[in-house]
């Protein structure tokens, strides 16, 4: 049985967005987190987030960033769920807040 293969991540659309890179970096370092905690950590990152408060971050996560990352197989998240995590199908490497590499089996996509 072969493992699922997702199309290459379009870095111009998905991973060049600083908030998405930040949330992937946070999840890769921390493991599964409640969305409320993820939102707080995004706000707390000095200069790394466009959000001023956890409420606006939480709304953007639920309605924009998490669905996009879920649809590309990068995060496990379902609307209505409180927890989000990096999927088992990808290897995520974050050297710093500005470098993201996602590995789908033998395929590498980065930003």
N, C-alpha and C positions, 0 to 999 in steps of 0.2 A: 504494500500500500504506500503510495507516494504522499509526501507531505504537501499541504496546499502551497501554491505559489501565487503571491500577489504581484501585480504589476509594479514596476519600479516606482518609487516614491518621487513625485514631481517636487523637487526641492524648491522651485520657484513658487509653488502654490502652498506647500504644506510646511516644510521645515525651515524656511527662511524667516518665518514669523517668530519673533523673539519670545513671545509668550508661550508658543507651542514648544520651542526648544527648552525653555525654562521648565515647563511642566514635565516634559520627558526626562530632563536631567534630575528633577526632584524625585520622580517616581523610580527612576533607575537606581538612585542612591538609597531611597527609603523603603521601597516595596509598596504594597497596596496601601492606599490612604483614603480616608473619607474626603469627599469633595470639599467640605468646609475647611479641613486642615490644608489641603492642597491650595485652596484659594488664599488662605492666610499666609502660606509660605511664598506664594507668588508675590503678594503685596510686600512681604518682608524683604525680598531680595533687593538689595540696594542697586538702583539703576537698571535692574533686569526685567522690570515689568511695566506695562503701561497702565496698571490699575492703581487707583488711589485708595480703594477700600475693599475688604473681603466680599461685600455684597455684590459689587459690580464684577469682581473677578469670578465669583460663583455663577452669576448669570451668564457671563461669556463662556465659561467652561461648559456649562450644561447645554447651551444653545448654539455654540459655534465650535470651539476647539475640540472638545471630547468627541462629538459626533464625527468630525472630519478624521480624527486619528483612529477612531473605532472602524470607520468605513474602509480604511487602508490597512487594517489588521495590526495596528501598532499598540493600541490599548484595549483592554477589556472594560467595557462600560455599557450599561443599558440605561435608557432613560428611566428615572424613578429609583435607580439604585444609588446608594450613598457612597459606595467604594469604587475606586478606579485603580487599575494596575497595568503594567506593561504586559503584553501577551506572551505566552510561552512560545509562539511561533517566530518571534524575532529576538535577536540579540541586540541590545542597545548599549552603545558605548558613548560616554560623554566625557571628553577630556577637560572641557570647561564649558561655560555657559554659551559660548559661541560656536562650538563644534559638536555636531550630532552625526552619528553613524548608525544606521539601522541595517541589520543583516537578516535577510530572508533566506535561510538555508545557505546556498552558495552565492546568492546575489547581494551585492552591497549597494546601498543608496545613501547619499549623504548631503549635507548642506554646509 
